[in-house]
Amino acid sequence: MDWQMAIAVVLVTGAALYLVRGMIRSWWAGKTGCGGNCSCKETPVPQTEVLIPSQDVVLRKRMGEPGA
C-alpha cells in the first residue's frame, strides 16, 4: 500500500468514526432541559408572536379578476 492510499484510509476511517460518534451522542443525549451542554433545567418558552398577522396574509390577485 502506497502512502497516498494510507492517508486516504486514515481520513475515511476518521470521518466514519466522527459520524458514528455524533450518532451515538444524539441517541444517548439527556432528554431534559434544552438539550445543550448548559445543564439548564427549564425548557425554553415557544415564541407565540407572529410577524405577519393572519388577516394580512392573502393570495396575490391578478389585475382584472373580480375582487382585485
N, C-alpha and C positions, 0 to 999 in steps of 0.2 A: 504494500500500500504506500503510495507516494505521500508527500507532505501535504499536498492540496486536499487529497481525499481525507486525510486525518483531521485537518482543520474543519472540513465540511461536516464530518461525522460529529465532531465535538460541538459545533454550532447547532446542528439539528437536534442533537440529544439535549443540549441546554435549553433550546426553545421548547421542546416537548416537556421537559421537566418543569419549566416555568408555567406552562399551560395546565399541567396536572396539579401543580401546587395551588394555582388560582382556583381551580375547580374544587379541590378538597377544602380550601379555606372558605369558599362560598357555601358549601354543603354543611360544614361544621360550625358556621358562624352563629354566635348567640342571637337569639330571636327577641331579645329585649332591647329597649331603647331605640335609638335611631339607626342602629346597625353599623355605626362608625366606631372608631377607636377612642372616643371621647369619654367613655364609661358613664354616659348620662342615663338617667332612669326614666325621663319623660319622653313621650312620643311627641314629635312636632305637630302643631296645630295646623290642619289643612287651611289653605287660603280660600276664603269664601268670597272675596271681592272679585268681580268680573271687570274686565277692561272695557268691553262694549256692552251696553245694556241690550237685553234680548229684543226689545221692541225696535231698536235701531238696526238690527240685522235683517236685511231684506235682500231678495234676489235682484240682480240688475235687470231693469226693464229696458227693452228696446224702444227707441223713438218710433212712434206710430202705432204702438199697441195700445189697446184700451187701458186706461188707468195709468198711463205713463206720464 
